[in-house]
């Protein structure tokens, strides 16, 4: 009687690809074949059906939007993440698909460093059920219906800070400083800084500028919508949305586990990406 040989794997990786990006699936399959030659156990997910699991690392194939989903899924498991960009250079997915061969060699030889970045923890009640979420970039609080003024009372460590009359309120991580907050005239921050940014969207008082505070603080937003709709929208990383009742308190704090970003020694610096994305010096 012949006994079936059980294959022994040295390492495990997960590959997540964006099925809406041209060629992303083929890149994922070819990458899988490459790692299997070196006794890696490989799991492939599309970005709409991610199954978080412990692994040596995760490869995200798509763009920054795919990376946001992957990071939120795997950060609680402390799995390092690397982004392969199909298209333009990204802030998170910083390796172009044309450079994938060097990336795979670097991953096999451990020729990289791990950069840890802080995440935002979010808590609120939805239909009398406590909801806990995490954000990589930001959380936006605004009226459910566009272009409606709301009032947001902000507390820092349970002490009243300010009342904002605005179209919405953003709380962003340092990583998220180049996202929605920047579009609302917020500052650009180095992404590993241990801070949060509070930015009002179109405030009715021009002196209400962005404020940068330590991420060791706890922050609360109490939004009030005076329109006839009286509903509040929460948007997490522009991908996960919730509708809350008027006046529902939303609490923010530092998430317990930072996410781990794989950085090749040969990768472009944050400042290079800024110059490229922001068209500085042109």
Protein Blocks (a to p, Z undefined) as FASTA:
>chain_A
ZZddddddfbdcdddddfkbghklmmmmmmmmmmmmnopacddddfklccddddfbdcde
dbfklmmmmmmmmmmnopacddddehjddfklmccfklmmmmmmmmmnopacdddddddd
ddddeehiacddddfkbccdddfbghiacdddddeehiafbdcddfbdcdddfklmmmmm
mmnopacddfkbccdddddehiabfklccddddfkbccddddddfbfnopacddehhlac
cdddehiacdddddfbdcdddddfkbccfklmmmmmnogoZZ
